Each structure stands twice: as C-alpha cells, then as structure tokens.
Amino acid sequence: MASDRWEPAAFKVRVDEVLRRFVAEEADAFAAIDPVLASVAENLEAAVADGKRLRAAFCYWGWRAAGQPDSDALVRAAASMELVHAAAVVHDDLIDDSPLRHGRPTTHVALRGALGNRPDADGAARSLAMLVGDLLMALAGQLFATSGLPAAYLVRARPLWSLMARELIAGECLEILRTGAGPDTAVSLKVIRYKTAKYTVEQPLLIGGLLAGAGSRLREGYSAYGLPLGEAFQLRDDLLGLFGDPDHTGKANADDVRGRRPTALLAETWRLAGEEERESLRALLSRDDLDSEGPDARDLDAVREVMCRLKAPDRIEAMISARVEEALDALHGLDVPTPSATALTALAHSAAVRLF
C-alpha cells in the first residue's frame, strides 16, 4: 500500500489479483488432468470471484497493528483467509441447499448442468460441490504456506490454522444438529460464534498478529475486539437474509426460514411470541414451499409480519449495536498505531452496519 491511509477498494484489488492468479493456475493444472474436469475447474474459479475481502483485511491489520509494515507477502497470506471463506461458503450452500450466492447459481446448482441427463445428476452435482469446497480449503493452506513470508513467521501462526478449521466445522455441525430444535437464543449465539464469528474477524486478526510476532496482551485485545464484532457481522447477515433486497444481497430471502435454521432472529421471535403467535409460526414454518417469489411469498411476508409486530428485528439491531460498541471499546483500549486503529474502526462499521 502506498500510504498508511486505509483504502478498502485498493486493498480489495490487491487481494483479488492474488486470488485470481493463484486459483487460475491451480484450476488450469486441475483441468489438465482430464478435459472432463473443465466444468469443475471453472466453478473453482467462480467460487472465489466475489467478496468484500473482509477476512483478508482483518488479517492484514492484525499484522499492521503489531507494528509491521505493508508487505506483498503478507497480502498473499491474508488472501488465504478468503479461500477458507470460499470453502465454507460452498459447503454451507450445499448443506442448506441454497440456490443463489452473489446473484448467481451456487456451486452445486451450477455443476448440475455439467452432468446432462444422468439419473443421479443432482446427487453427483452435490458430490462435486463438496469436493470443490475441500479443494478450496487445501488451496488456502497452500497459498498461506507459499506466501513468501519467512518460515519462522509462518510457524508461529500454524497452530491457529488447526483451531480455525476445527471451530469452523464444529459450528457447521452445531447448526445442522440444532436445526429443527426449539428456538433458543443462547444456542443460536453459540452457533454464530463458531460457524462465523471466529473465522470472520477474530482468527484472521490473530493470524496476522501471530505472523507479526504480536505479544499476548495485544492478542487478547484482538479477541476482545474480534469476537463480538464477528457475532455482530452474522447477526446483521441474518437480518439481511430475511429482510434484505435479494438484488443486493445476492441470496434468496427464504433460505433461513425454509431451512428452519437456528438463527437468533427466529429465536428472539419465538421468545417474544405468545401462544397464538407461536401457533401461527409453527404452521408457516412447517410449509415446504416457502419462497420469496410467487404465491408462497405471502407466507414469507406473514413470517416477517409476525417478527416485526413482536419487534424481534429491533432486538437483533440492539444486539448488533451492543457488540459493535463492545468491540470498539476493546479497540480503543489497545496501544496500536493510529492508522491501524482508524482502519479497524472503519472495518467494524463495514462488517456490522451494511446497508443492503
């Protein structure tokens, strides 16, 4: 970066270029094994084509806040966080059977077209998507290890990679195991913490800090900032998932409700509801054809209406605000360079106060 001033668009360009080149080379090598693999290779590249690159940014500023200068090698290491995210997204969309991501067909839907009229095409496409996600996670580790940072730096951060994978997968498993169970806000927040919050903010920050040689006090501060902010990020995502404009979010509104996922929004709605409202919700959520378009959109609107009448979205907004305030209080208590504090403050708002 030419200066210490935080320029999100310029940083995104740097990360996008790293990912484009690295994944294109890997996709070419993959497709060279056999021509029939071309469609899988294309979807490997498509899986990393979009994103705000927040996880890479948190890793970068975890490094800078520890006193290290700008580094192209560090940007490569930070970009590996986006491959972890891409892997998680492919697997998450597969688990949830989501049709859209960034306004385009999800990986398992896109790969269906490569299988023609095979009787097992749907299942085969899902299997291919699972393998794309696995490959993306492997490539994340490869990009990190070959980033160009000194081996001694990489060794400091390697244990956190194992922890990140364990907790991310634990969060996905918790969501699957808790789906369909009675709504519970504490349970929902635990799912959020492990499925999203840690690998979105806290762990990228800590990895950047460990690479930079940050001491224990600074790392504790990173966790105090990163964990509540990561939770705020997912709480905002849950709100946008149901109330956002699909043209901007790139996802279908009905996904969380149709999948009966254990979101805090649903849990708070249930907690605030009386028996009559719970009965109405039970009937609506039992439908298999909830959708954000067509005649069934009325049922989804009815779910929204119950939530709004009970002021559940307002409750989630309050939870987001409290977590952002907690994160910023922790940040202000850290002795970090002014450019880093400024950037991390801006990133907190980018993560939790998205307007679409």
N, C-alpha and C positions, 0 to 999 in steps of 0.2 A: 504494500500500500504506500502511496507516495507521501502521505501525511498521517498524523495520528487521529485526524478527524474521522469519525465513523461514517462511512459511506456505504449503506447497505446494498445499493444497486451495483456498485463497483465490486464489492466483495462477492456478491452472487455471481457476477460474470466470471470471476476467478475460479470459484468452486465449480460452476457449470462447465468451464473449459477443462478442468481436471477430470471431472466425471465423464464428459463426452469422449475425450481422448482415451482414457483408460478403459471404459466399458466398450467402446467401439473396437479397440484392439482385442479385447477378450471375446467379444461377440464374433469377430472375424475368425479368430482361432477356433472357437467353438463350432461355427458353421463349416469350417474347412474339414472337419472330421467326416461329415457326410452332408450332401446337399439337402437332405430331408430335414436337417436341423435349422434351416434358414428361418422358419417362422418362429422358432423358439428364440433364436438369436435376436430377431427383430424385437420381440417382446422383452428381452433382457434390456435392450437399449431404451425401449419405451418406458420401462419401469423407473428409470432414473431421469427422465427428460424434464420433469416438472418439480417444483418445490420452492419454498421461500429460503431454504438453506439455513434455517434457524439453528439446527443442531451443530452444523459446522461453525456457525457464528459463535455459539456459546463455547465451543472447544477453542476457537481462536482467541476469544477474550479471556478464557481461563489461562491461556499462555501469556497473553499480553499483560494481564493484571498482576501476574507474578514477576513482572519486570523484564520480560524478554522482548526483543524487537520483532518487527514484521519478518516473516520467513516464508518463502515459497514452499519449502519442505513441510513446514507446519500446516500450510493451507492444504497440502496433499493429505496429510494425516487427518486434518479436520474433515476433509471431504469424505473420508471413510465412514464418518458418522451418518452421512446421507445414504450410504449403501446399506448400513444397518437398518435405517428407517425404510428404505425401499423394500428390503426383505420382509420387514414386519408388515408393511402395507400389503404386499402380495399375499402373504399368509393370512392376514386379517380379513382381506376382501374374500378370500377363498372360504375361510371359516364362516363368515357372515353371509356368504352368497350375495355380495353386493354387486350390482350391475355396472355402476359408474364410479370413476375416480378421475378427478380433474376434467370432468365433462366427456371422458372417453370410456369405452368399454374396459372393464378391469381385465387383468391378465387371463384369468380362467375363461372369461367370456370371449376375449379376443382370440384365444387359441382354439376355441371351438370351431372356427371357420377353417382351420388348417386340417381338420380331420374328416371333412367330407361327410359322407352318409354312413359312416361306421355305426353299427348299432350301439356301441359303447362310447360314442363320441363325447358325451357330456362328462362321463367319469374319466375318460382319458385326458380331456382338456384340464380337468381339475388336478389330475396327477402331474401333468406337465407344469401347471402353475406352481404346484408345491415344489417341484424341482427347480424352477426359476428362482423362487424365494430362497431355497437352500444355496443355490449358486451365488446369489447376491450376497448372502451372509459370508460365504467363503471369500468372495472377492473383497469384501470390506476388510477382512483381516489381511489379505494380500496387499491392498493399497496402503494400509497402515504400516505394515512391515517394510514396504519398499518406498516409503515416503521420502527418504533421503535424510531423515533425522539421525543423529548418532545412535548407535546400538544401545549405549548406556542410557540414553533418554527413553528409548522405547521399552527397555526392560522395566523401568520404573512404573510405566503405565499398564504393562501387560496383565497383571493380576486383575485390574478393574475390568478388562475385557471379558474375562470369565464371569465375573459378578454381573456385568451388564447383560450378558446372554442369559444367565440363569434367571435373573429377576424379570427380564422381558418375557421369557417363556412362561415363567410362573404366573405373571399377570394374565397372559392369554389363557392359560389353563384355568385360572380362577374365574375369568369371565365365562368360559364355557361351562364350568361346574356350577356357577351361580345363576346362569341364565334359566329363567322359568321359576326360580325360587321366590319366596316372598320378598318384596322390595324392602331394602334396608340401607339407609344412608351410609352407615359406618362400613358396611360390606362394599358398597359402591365406591367409596373413597379409597378403600384398600385396593380394589381392582384398578382404579385410576392410578394410584401411586406406583404400582408395579408394572402395569401394562404400558403406561405412557409417561408419567411424570419424571421418573428417574432417567430414562434414556433420552428424554427430550431436552432437559435442562441440566439436572444435577450431574449426571455421569459425563456428558461431554465437557462441562466445566472442569470437573475433577480430572479427567484425562488430560485436558490442556494444562491444568495446573501441575499434574504429576510429570508430564513431559518437560515442563519448565523448571521443575525442582521446587515447587511451592512447599512451604512448611505446613505443619499440622494445623496451626491456627488459621491460616488462610484457607486451607481445605475445609475446615469446619465452617468457615464463613460461606464458602461456596455452597455447601449443603444447606445451610440455613437460608440462603437466597434461592437456591435452585429447586428444592423440593416443593415449597408452597407455590412457586411460580409454575412449575410443571403441572401441579394439580389445577391451578387456575387455567392453564392452557387447555387441559382436557375438559374442564367444566364449560369453558367457552365453546369448545368443539361440540359438546353435547347439545348446547343451546342452538348453535348454528345448524346442527344436524337435523333438528326438527323445525326450527323457526327461520332458518336462513333461506336465501334465494338459491335454488339449485343451479341457476345460471352462473352464480358467483362461487358457490361452494364446490360445484362440480360433482356433487353427490346427491343421491335420491333422499328426499326428506323422510321417507317411510322406513329407512333401514333399521334404525334403532328400535322403533316401536314394533315393526313387523317381526323383528328378531327377538323381541322381549328381553333386550339386553339390560343388565343391571346398572343402568345409569343413575346418577344422583338426582337428575331431573325427575325420573319416574319415581324414585324412592321418596323424594320430598313431596311429590304429588300425592302419593299413597299415604304418607304420614299426615298430611293436612286434610285428607278427604274424610268425609263422613261415610256411613254405611251405604247410603243411596248412591253417592258418587263412586264409591268403590265397586258397587254392583254394575254401574254403567261402564266403568273402566274394564272390569272383567269381561263384559260382553264384547266391548270393542277390541280388546287385545286378543280375544280368542279367535278373531277372524283371520283366516289365512290369506285374504286378498286385500289387505290394507295397502293402499297405494297413494302416491301424491298426485296422480293424474287419473282422469276417467271418473266413473260413477263412485268408486270407492274413496275418492278424495274427500267426500263428505264425512266418512268415518274418521279419517285422519284429522279433519278440521274439528270434529267432535272431541277427539282426544286433546287437541290444542286448546279448545274452548274450556274444557274441564281444568286443565293446567293453569290457564290464565285466570279463571274465576277464583281458583284457590291461591293465586299469586305465587305458584311454585317457581316460575321463571324469575320473579323478583328475588326469591330466596336464593336461587343459584347465582344471580348477579351479586347479591350481598356476600356470598361465599367467595366469589371471584375477587371482589374488591378487598376483602379481608386478607386474602392470600397475597395479592399484589402488594398491599401495604406491609405485610409481614416480610416479604422478600426485599422490598426497598429499604425497610428499616435495617435488615441484616446487611445489605449492601452499604448503607451509609455508615455502618459501624466498622467497615473494613478500611484498612490503610492501603489503598491501591492508587495508582496514578490517575490523575483527573480524566484523561481520555478514556481509560478503561471504565471508570465509574460512569461517565457520560454514556458510553456505548451500552453498558449493561442496564442502565436506566431506560434507554431507548428500546432495547431488546425486550425488557419487561413489558412495556406497553405494546410492542409489536406482537408478543406472544399471547397476551391476555385481553387486549382491547381491540380485537379485529372487528371491523365494521360491516363485514358482509356475511 
